[in-house]
């Protein structure tokens, strides 16, 4: 899973360095707590981007579902935080979230400042899920959809071009499925889901 704040460079230019660091720190501490609750592994932060994964270092068959659950909690946390910011006359910090599932390579490299990291096409596609998403939504690949379609209603966005990868079937995760509800809404039934920015 990757998260990223929309228009962060513009936001950062309008705030003091202290305000930027404080806001990011509070958000990332909350993200740490949420993913820890679901047994996920924080990989790193890169500027305003947050990266985590499931099923590592200990394999877990439930990690695709857990990472979606965590992403929805993160989205709700940001929504509530933005309600407070708006009530104070402050601009919201809008978050994009992207998820993909598949095989990865993981390990520690280098001699200084050792850091556990992950690599591979799965990581690259997850990053594209985030960058091709929309603020306030959890954007997932068909691989993720196939893992969660019995638990969550999703909106099919169609095939969307992802840089250096090509067209990928993408879905927005909406909410938990009550019994006997279709797993996804077609693009035709959801006209507001125009191609991503």
VOROGU-11025 format. One record per residue (C-alpha): residue in one letter; x, y negated, z negated. Coordinates in Angstrom, 2 decimals. Example, Ala and Ser with C-alpha at 12.3 -4.5 7.8 and 13.67 -1.06 7.14 Angstrom:
// VOROGU-11025
<site A, <12.30, 4.50, -7.80>>
<site S, <13.67, 1.06, -7.14>>
//
This chain:
// VOROGU-11025
<site X, <0.00, 0.00, 0.00>>
<site X, <1.14, -3.51, 0.87>>
<site X, <-0.39, -6.75, -0.36>>
<site X, <0.40, -10.25, 0.85>>
<site X, <-0.96, -13.70, 0.11>>
<site X, <-2.37, -15.49, 3.15>>
<site X, <-0.62, -18.77, 4.09>>
<site X, <1.78, -18.39, 1.16>>
<site X, <4.45, -20.64, 2.67>>
<site X, <1.95, -23.52, 2.85>>
<site X, <0.78, -22.83, -0.71>>
<site X, <4.36, -22.72, -2.01>>
<site X, <5.21, -26.03, -0.32>>
<site X, <2.39, -27.73, -2.22>>
<site X, <3.40, -26.41, -5.67>>
<site X, <6.41, -26.80, -7.90>>
<site X, <8.84, -23.85, -8.05>>
<site X, <7.70, -23.20, -11.64>>
<site X, <4.04, -23.05, -10.57>>
<site X, <4.83, -20.64, -7.72>>
<site X, <6.83, -18.28, -9.93>>
<site X, <4.27, -18.41, -12.74>>
<site X, <1.35, -17.64, -10.44>>
<site X, <3.17, -14.78, -8.68>>
<site X, <4.36, -13.36, -11.97>>
<site X, <0.87, -13.27, -13.45>>
<site X, <-0.54, -11.60, -10.34>>
<site X, <2.22, -9.02, -10.07>>
<site X, <2.03, -8.14, -13.77>>
<site X, <-1.69, -7.47, -13.27>>
<site X, <-0.94, -5.37, -10.17>>
<site X, <1.64, -3.38, -12.17>>
<site X, <-0.96, -2.59, -14.82>>
<site X, <-3.58, -1.56, -12.26>>
<site X, <-1.33, 0.78, -10.28>>
<site X, <0.07, 2.25, -13.50>>
<site X, <-3.46, 3.16, -14.55>>
<site X, <-3.83, 5.21, -11.37>>
<site X, <-0.43, 6.92, -11.61>>
<site X, <1.06, 5.08, -8.63>>
<site X, <4.68, 3.99, -8.16>>
<site X, <5.69, 0.36, -7.71>>
<site X, <8.40, 0.19, -5.05>>
<site X, <9.26, -3.52, -4.95>>
<site X, <8.12, -7.06, -4.38>>
<site X, <9.38, -8.99, -1.36>>
<site X, <8.61, -12.67, -1.78>>
<site X, <4.82, -12.79, -2.15>>
<site X, <4.38, -9.21, -0.92>>
<site X, <3.82, -6.28, -3.28>>
<site X, <4.56, -2.69, -2.25>>
<site X, <3.57, 0.53, -4.00>>
<site X, <3.04, 4.18, -3.13>>
<site X, <1.33, 7.32, -4.39>>
<site X, <2.42, 10.94, -4.45>>
<site X, <6.03, 10.03, -5.29>>
<site X, <8.25, 11.04, -6.94>>
<site X, <5.73, 13.69, -8.08>>
<site X, <3.42, 15.03, -5.33>>
<site X, <-0.28, 14.48, -6.01>>
<site X, <-3.12, 15.49, -3.68>>
<site X, <-5.35, 12.73, -5.05>>
<site X, <-3.00, 9.83, -4.31>>
<site X, <-4.85, 8.52, -1.18>>
<site X, <-8.03, 8.13, -3.24>>
<site X, <-6.12, 6.68, -6.21>>
<site X, <-4.38, 4.06, -4.09>>
<site X, <-7.71, 2.95, -2.60>>
<site X, <-9.22, 2.73, -6.09>>
<site X, <-6.26, 0.64, -7.24>>
<site X, <-6.50, -1.63, -4.19>>
<site X, <-10.17, -2.34, -4.89>>
<site X, <-9.33, -3.23, -8.50>>
<site X, <-6.59, -5.55, -7.26>>
<site X, <-9.06, -7.17, -4.87>>
<site X, <-11.55, -7.68, -7.72>>
<site X, <-8.84, -9.13, -9.96>>
<site X, <-7.92, -11.67, -7.28>>
<site X, <-11.59, -12.48, -6.65>>
<site X, <-12.17, -13.28, -10.33>>
<site X, <-8.92, -15.23, -10.55>>
<site X, <-9.93, -17.30, -7.52>>
<site X, <-13.35, -18.03, -9.06>>
<site X, <-11.51, -19.59, -12.00>>
<site X, <-9.11, -21.51, -9.73>>
<site X, <-11.97, -22.91, -7.65>>
<site X, <-13.88, -23.94, -10.80>>
<site X, <-10.76, -25.93, -11.80>>
<site X, <-10.54, -27.60, -8.40>>
<site X, <-7.55, -25.50, -7.33>>
<site X, <-7.21, -23.71, -3.97>>
<site X, <-7.70, -19.93, -3.96>>
<site X, <-4.84, -17.49, -3.35>>
<site X, <-6.30, -15.18, -0.71>>
<site X, <-4.91, -11.66, -0.56>>
<site X, <-4.65, -9.15, 2.29>>
<site X, <-4.28, -5.44, 1.42>>
<site X, <-3.25, -2.63, 3.79>>
<site X, <-2.92, 1.12, 3.27>>
<site X, <-1.70, 4.06, 5.32>>
<site X, <-0.96, 7.65, 4.32>>
<site X, <1.64, 10.06, 5.70>>
<site X, <5.14, 11.49, 5.19>>
<site X, <7.97, 9.27, 3.95>>
<site X, <11.65, 9.40, 3.09>>
<site X, <12.47, 8.19, -0.44>>
<site X, <15.68, 7.64, -2.35>>
<site X, <18.28, 5.31, -3.79>>
<site X, <20.99, 3.79, -1.58>>
<site X, <23.91, 1.41, -2.10>>
<site X, <26.38, 0.79, -4.91>>
<site X, <25.08, -2.34, -6.61>>
<site X, <21.61, -3.20, -7.91>>
<site X, <20.32, 0.32, -7.35>>
<site X, <16.72, 0.38, -6.17>>
<site X, <14.38, 3.24, -5.36>>
<site X, <12.97, 2.66, -1.88>>
<site X, <10.93, 4.39, 0.84>>
<site X, <11.27, 4.47, 4.63>>
<site X, <9.62, 5.82, 7.76>>
<site X, <6.78, 5.19, 10.16>>
<site X, <4.22, 5.60, 7.38>>
<site X, <5.72, 2.58, 5.60>>
<site X, <5.78, 0.56, 8.83>>
<site X, <2.16, 1.37, 9.61>>
<site X, <1.07, 0.49, 6.06>>
<site X, <2.77, -2.89, 6.53>>
<site X, <0.85, -3.39, 9.79>>
<site X, <-2.40, -2.50, 8.02>>
<site X, <-1.74, -5.44, 5.71>>
<site X, <-0.66, -7.93, 8.39>>
<site X, <-3.61, -6.98, 10.63>>
<site X, <-6.10, -7.19, 7.78>>
<site X, <-8.22, -10.07, 6.57>>
<site X, <-8.10, -11.89, 3.25>>
<site X, <-10.41, -10.32, 0.69>>
<site X, <-10.54, -6.96, 2.46>>
<site X, <-8.79, -3.61, 2.09>>
<site X, <-7.68, -2.54, 5.58>>
<site X, <-6.94, 1.17, 6.07>>
<site X, <-5.90, 3.49, 8.87>>
<site X, <-7.87, 6.47, 10.17>>
<site X, <-5.60, 8.74, 8.10>>
<site X, <-6.73, 7.02, 4.91>>
<site X, <-10.36, 6.92, 6.06>>
<site X, <-10.32, 10.69, 6.57>>
<site X, <-9.20, 11.14, 2.95>>
<site X, <-11.82, 8.82, 1.42>>
<site X, <-14.83, 8.99, 3.76>>
<site X, <-16.82, 11.15, 1.33>>
<site X, <-16.29, 8.67, -1.51>>
<site X, <-16.30, 5.23, 0.13>>
<site X, <-18.32, 3.42, 2.76>>
<site X, <-16.04, 1.90, 5.37>>
<site X, <-16.56, -0.45, 8.31>>
<site X, <-14.90, 0.68, 11.51>>
<site X, <-13.08, -2.27, 13.08>>
<site X, <-12.13, -0.57, 16.32>>
<site X, <-8.70, -0.04, 17.82>>
<site X, <-6.51, -2.99, 16.90>>
<site X, <-3.05, -3.68, 18.27>>
<site X, <-0.26, -3.46, 15.69>>
<site X, <3.12, -4.96, 16.59>>
<site X, <5.73, -2.36, 17.65>>
<site X, <3.22, 0.46, 17.04>>
<site X, <0.33, 0.05, 19.48>>
<site X, <-3.41, 0.38, 18.97>>
<site X, <-4.56, 1.87, 15.69>>
<site X, <-8.06, 2.71, 14.46>>
<site X, <-8.67, 0.47, 11.44>>
<site X, <-11.37, 0.36, 8.77>>
<site X, <-12.36, -1.99, 5.98>>
<site X, <-13.16, -0.21, 2.71>>
<site X, <-16.46, -1.56, 1.41>>
<site X, <-17.76, 0.22, -1.69>>
<site X, <-18.36, 3.58, -3.30>>
<site X, <-20.82, 5.81, -1.49>>
<site X, <-24.12, 6.67, -3.09>>
<site X, <-25.33, 10.12, -2.05>>
<site X, <-26.37, 10.65, 1.58>>
<site X, <-24.98, 7.37, 2.90>>
<site X, <-23.03, 7.27, 6.19>>
<site X, <-19.31, 6.98, 5.60>>
<site X, <-18.82, 4.07, 7.98>>
<site X, <-20.66, 1.30, 9.76>>
<site X, <-19.92, 0.90, 13.45>>
<site X, <-18.33, -2.25, 14.80>>
<site X, <-21.57, -3.03, 16.66>>
<site X, <-23.52, -2.99, 13.40>>
<site X, <-20.99, -5.30, 11.73>>
<site X, <-20.40, -8.18, 14.18>>
<site X, <-18.50, -10.29, 11.64>>
<site X, <-15.48, -7.99, 11.83>>
<site X, <-13.73, -9.70, 14.71>>
<site X, <-10.20, -8.62, 15.58>>
<site X, <-7.70, -9.51, 12.90>>
<site X, <-5.56, -12.60, 12.83>>
//
